[in-house]
Amino acid sequence: MGMEAFRPYASKFAEVLGSLAAKSGGESSPLLVPREEVKKVHIILCTSDRGLCGGFNMNLIDLAERYLKKQADKNIEISFTAFGKRGRDWCKKSKLNLVDQYIGVVGANFGFNVASTSGRKLINEFLASTYDEVHVIYARFISVGKQVPIIQQILPIPPIESVEEDKAASSATYLPEHICEPSPEELLNDMLPRNVFIQIHSALLETSTSEHAARMTAMDNATKACNDMVNELKRLYNKVRQAAITADLMDIVGGAEALKG
């Protein structure tokens, strides 16, 4: 499923989830409850496997480095899951706690099972208090020329706006009331883990699309730079050639005048 096709699905899923959360209460699941004290944070870092895509990977890594600096004085233990070789290599080079790695996913054809497998593992670790928070760093696709690094919390699941709050914010938008069978609490327990899987899958799709766009832009810029260099060298060659021809003509004319004298 492509990024453009997945975005409406993720948006509708969040809408239904918000409706269920409003009916069942904000603390009906441990996946919704923030920890009183955050001491262990896990980061999912999405990068590419290959280079030649400009500053795409460095922008993502810079965001991770800024987050590490921001948390440096808080005595927080930070670990990583790396999607992509560039992020994995950075974690190893920086001697960070790399818990898991997935190579050959970003930029390739992958299924929803990748997100569900990694997401289920993270949920189990969160419920076991191995992690107090889980964040994902990915590149959000805006256009071919613009990809924005984003850091987003996925566990505990951030507060979901209720239908009533959405209605108050935008009275012109119609938001339907969802009829639930079975109860909202039972549905919520099933949908909350799926929401984590969807967030991870969406981040991977966004990063994959952004990688291809960044590589296209980088290759286009490289082609233009090469053409500019060829044109500049041609101009330089023509100048040197013209100067040599002029010098030869001056020698011939000077020799002819000397013979006449």
N, C-alpha and C positions, 0 to 999 in steps of 0.2 A: 504494500500500500504506500503510495507516494505521500510526500509531505502535504501537498495541497489537498489531497483527499482525506488525510487524517485530521487536519485541523478542525473541520466542522464536527467530526465525531468526538474529538476531545472536548470541544466547547459544549456540545450537547450533553455529554457525559457529566461534565462539571455542573451543568444546570440541574440535571436530575439529582445528582449527589447533594447539591445544595438544598434542594427541596426535601430530600430524605433526612438530611442532618437537622433541618429546622423542625421537622416533625418528631424526631426521636430524641432531640436534646444534644447539646454540644459535647458532652462527655460520655456518650454511649459506647465508645470504643476506645481501647488503650492507644490506638493509632492516632487519635485526635488530641490526646492529653499531653501538653508540654511537661518536660521534666522540671522539677523544682530547681535543680542545679545541673548545669551543662558542663560536663567534664570530658566527655569523649565525643568527638565529631568525626563523621566519615564523609569523604568527598568522592563523588563520582566525576572523574575528569575525562571529558570526551575530546579527543584530538584525532588527527588523521594518522594513517600508517605511513604515508609517503609525503615527500616534500614538494618543492616546486609550486607552492601555492601562496607565495608572498609571505606576509606577516600573520597568516591565519593561525598557525599553531602558537606562535609567540604571544599573540593577543590573549589566547586562552590561558597559557601558562603564566603570563603577567597577572591576569586576574587571580589565579590561584596563589601566586606569590604575594599579592596585595592582601589577600584574605589571611594568609599565614602571618604576615607582619601585623595585621590588625589583631590577631588572636594571641600574639607572642607573649603579651604581659598578663594574660588571663589564666595561665597554667592549664591550658586545654590540650588534651592528647588528640592529635589529628592523624587519621589514616586515610588511605586512598584506594579506590578501585579505578584502574586505567582502562579506558576504551581507546585503543590506538597506540602504536609504537612510540610516537613522539611524546605523549604523556607518560608512558611507562619509562622511557629512557630518562626523562627529566626527573621522575621520582627516584630512580636508581642513582642518578648522578648527584642529586641533592640529598641522598641518604634518608629519604622519607619512608614512612611505614607503608609499603605497598602490599595490601592484603590480597588483591585479586587483579587479574588482567585479562582483557579480551582483545585479541588481535585478529585482524581481517574482518571486522564488522563495519566500522565507519567507512563510508565510500563504496561499500559492496552491497549486494542483495542479501538482506537478512530478514528473518521472520519475527513475529511477535514473541516467539519462544525465547529469544535472546533476552528481551526485557523481563519476561515473566520469570525466567530462571534466576537472573541476577537480582530482581526485585524481591522474589520470595526469600532468597538468602538474606537480604538486607532486612526484611521485615522480621525474620526469625531472630536475627542478631539484635534488632531494636527491642523486640519483646523480651529478650533475654538480658537486656540492659548492657549489652556489649557496646552499643552506641546510644548516646543521648539525642543526637540529631544526625540527619543524613541530608546532604546537599548535593546538587548536581551542577556542574559547570559545563556549559555547552554554548554553541554559536547559534544565535537566532537569525534565521534568514530574513532579510528585509528586501534586498534586491540583489541583482548580479554584482553591483558595485559596493554593496554595504552588507556586512554581517556583524552582528553585535554580540560580544561575549556576555553571557548571562550567568549569574549564580542564583539558584532557586532551591528553596527548602522543600523536601518531599516527605520527610519524617521528622517529628510528628507532622501529620498533614495540617497545613496552615488553616486557620478559620475560613470556612466556606460561607460566602454571603447567602443569606436566606432569600427566599422568593419575595417576602415582604420588603426586605431591604432593597432588593433590585427594583421592585415596583416603585418604591419611594424615590429611588435615584432616577428612574426614567419611567414616567407615567405613560409615555407614548408607546413603550414596548410591551407587548402582550406576553406574559409568562404563564403558561398553563399550570393548573393544579394537577399533580400526578396522583393517580389512584394506585395504591400499592397492594399487591397480593404476592407473598404473605406480608407480614407487618413491616413498617419502615425499619425497625431495629434489625430484623433478620436480613433484609435486603442490604442495609448499610454494612453489616459485618461481611457480606460477600463483595460489595462494591468498593469498599475502601482499599483492600489489597489491589484490586484491579486498577484503581486510580493511581497507585504507585507504579504499576506496570506501564500504564498509559503515559505517565510523566516521563519515565525512562525511555520508552519507545519514541515518544515525541521528540525528546532531546537528541536521540540518535538520528532520527530522520532530519531534524533541523541541521544538525552538525554535518551530516552527509551531504545535504543539499548545499550548505554553505561552503563546504570544502570544494565541491565541483565548481561553484561559482567563483570562489577565490582563485582556483587554479586557472579557470578560463580567463579571468581578469589579469592574472600574473603572466600567463603565456601571451595574451594580447599585448600587454605592456612590453614584454620582452621582444616580441616581434617588431613593435613600433621602434623600440630602442635600437634593435639591430638594423632596421631600415634607415633610421636616422644616422647611425654610425657609418653605414655603407655610403649614404649620400655625402656625409661629411668627408669621408676618405676620398670619394670621387672628386669633390671640389678641391681638396688638398692636392690630389694627384694632378688635376688639370692645371692648378696654379704652378706646381713645380715643373710640369711639362712645358707650360707656356714660357716660364722663366728660362728654361734650358734652350728652347727654340729661339727666344729673343737673344740670348747670349751667343748662340751659334751665328745668328744673322749679323749681330754686331761684329763678330770676329771676321766674317766674310766681307762685310762692307769695309771694315778697317783695313783688311788685307788688300782689297781692290784699290782703295784710296792710296795705300802705300805704294803699290805698283805704278799707279798713275804719276805719283810724285817722283 
